[in-house]
Amino acid sequence: MTDAASGPSVAVVDYGGGNLRSVRRALEAAGARARLAATPAEAEGADALVFPGQGAIGDCMDCLTRSDLGGFIREWVAADRPFLGICLGLQALFERSEEGGRAGLGLFPGQVLRFPTQPGLRVPHMGWNEAVFAAGAGLTEGLRAEGEPFYFVHSYRLVETDPSLVWCTTDYAGPFVSGVRRGRVLAVQFHPEKSQAKGLQLYRNFLTLASR
């Protein structure tokens, strides 16, 4: 394990909700020097930015607007700096969510839709499920490309986007996009910090981007 004292510096976006401290602890266990950032000034100077998320997208977007973190994230991603979105932090990157009809950051094409109401389907999708990585997806050291279990908690999911963005997919009420990647920008629907050893491995793989 990398010594966190000498690992990359990671700013964790603090938008007033979510399991921020669990994410910070997991990043530190993976070798990062992690800190919470509630304003752009608190995130400045970091090697990487992590945007975790739980809760309603409307509250999240309102906070990003008030704090100017929304514009900061847009600029960070546009510059292809190391970035990881988690759960709601993935959904907010897209154009619009069906939840409240709210616009996201609009960084990637696609809409986030609620799981359908159908007999026998539990919503939210909660528990362990497999993420299957696209061929040649990269950043999968220590993870099985044919399917690796991660922990999910969500009621909304990304169904379609630019195929070149798809990093991994998961099947629940049909296939949905559970991870995207463009350059040094990643986002996943599942929670690595709740996914035990494989989640920690994913964090380590992400930190390699901040060390280059």
N, C-alpha and C positions, 0 to 999 in steps of 0.2 A: 504494500500500500504506500502511496505517495505521502510524504510528510506534509500535512496541511499547512504548516508554517511556511513552506516553500512552494506550495501549489499555486495554481492560477487563482486570481481574485474574481469572485462571482458576486454580482449584485442580484438579490432576489426581490422582485417587484412586490411591494407592499401596498395593495390597493384597499386595505381595510378588512379583508376577509380571507378565508381559506386556511389551509394547514401550513402556514408559512414556516413555522419553527421546525416542523417535521422535515420539510424540504431542505431547510438550512442544515439540519443535523445530518441528513443523508448525504448532502454535498460535501460536508466536512469529512464524513466517513470515507467518501470516495477520493479525498485528497485536496479539496478546494479550501480556499480562505473565503468563506461566505459571509455576507452581511445583508441585512434588510435595507431596502431603499424605498422610501415613501415619496421622494421627489427626484427629479432629474439630477439635481446637484449631488444627492446621496449616492447615485449610481455612477457618476462620472469617475473615470479612472479605472473602472473594472475591466478585466479581460473578457468576461462573458456576462450575459444577462439571462436570468431565468424568470419566467412569468408563470407562476403556479396559479391555479384557480379552482375555487369551489363556490357554489351559490348561484345567484341569478345574474345573467349577463347584463341586465339593465343597470343594476347597482354597480357592477364592475366597470361598465363603460362610463357611467356618471363620475365615478371616482377618478378614472384615467383622465377624463376631461378636466375636472377641477384641479388636479395636481400637475397637469401638463405632461404626465407620463405617456399619454396616448401618442402625442407628437414625438416624444423621445423614442418610443418603441418603433414608430414608423421610420425614423431616421436611422436607428440602429440596424433594423432589418434591411433597409435599402442599401446600407453600406456593407452588407454581408459580414457583419461582425458575429461572433459566436453567440447563438441565441437558442434557448429551449423553452417552448411553451408546454404546459401540462394541463390536461383536462379542459377547463374553461379557457385556459391560456392558449389552447389550440383553437377553440371555437371563435374566440375574439379576433383572430387573425383574418377571418373570412368576411365576405360582403354583408351577410345578414343572417340572423337567427330567427327561427320561427317563434322562439320564446319572447313574447311581447312584441314581435315584429321589429326588433332592434337591429340597427346597423352595427356591424363590427368595424374593425380598423381598415378593412378593405385591402389588405396587403396581398391576399391571394383570392382567386376566383372560386366561388362556390357558396352554397347556403347550407345552414345547419338546421336539420329537421328533427322533430320529436319522433321517437319510436312509435310505430303504429299501435293502435288499440286492437288487440286480437286475443281470442281465447288462449289461455295458457301462457301468455307472454307477460312476464313481470317487468314492470317499469317503475323505478329505474333499473337499468341493467347494472347489477351489483354482484361482484365476486370475481373469480378467476376465469379468464378466457384467453385464448391464444391469439397472439399477433403473428401473422405470417409475413415475413419480409420479402420485398420484391427482389427479383434476381439482380445481383450486382448492386444492391442497395448501399453497401458500405456501412461503416460504423457499427458493425454487428459482431465484432470480436467477442468470443465467449457466449454468443447467442446462436441458437439453432435457427437457420433461415426458414426451415420448413414449419416452424411453429414454436413459440415460446410463451408460457403463461405469464400474464401480468394481471394486476388487480384494477378493476374498473368500478366506477360509481358515476353514472350519468343517465339522463333521460333524453338527451339530444345528441345527434351524431351527424357527422359529415358523410353524405352519401356519394356525391360526385364532386370532382375538381379536375384541374389539369392533370392528366395521367402522369406527366413527367414529375409531378410533386409527390406522388404516392410512395411512401417509404414502407408502410406495412398496412395490412388489412385484417379485419376481424369479422366473424360471422355471428350476428345476433339479429333475428328477424330479417335475415339477408345480410349480404356483405356491406360493410361500411369502412371508411378510411379511418384507421386508428393511429396513423402516423404519417407526417409529411416531412419532406426535406428539400431544401434548395440551397446548394452551397454549404455554408456554415450555419444555416438556419434550420432548426429542427422543431417539431412540435408533436406531442403524442396525446391521445385521448385518455390513456390509462395513467395510473399513479406509480411511477417508479419507486417513490419513497415508501409505498405500501407493498411492494413486490419482492421483498426479501433479497436474496442473493442476485437474482437476475436484474432486478431494478437497480441495485448498486452497480452492477456491471454496466448497465446502460449509462448511468451517470459517469462512470469512469471513461467510457467511450466518448461521451460528449466533451469531457474535459480535455481530451486530446486535441480538440479543435482550438481550445483556448491556449494550448501550449505550443502551437505552431507559429 
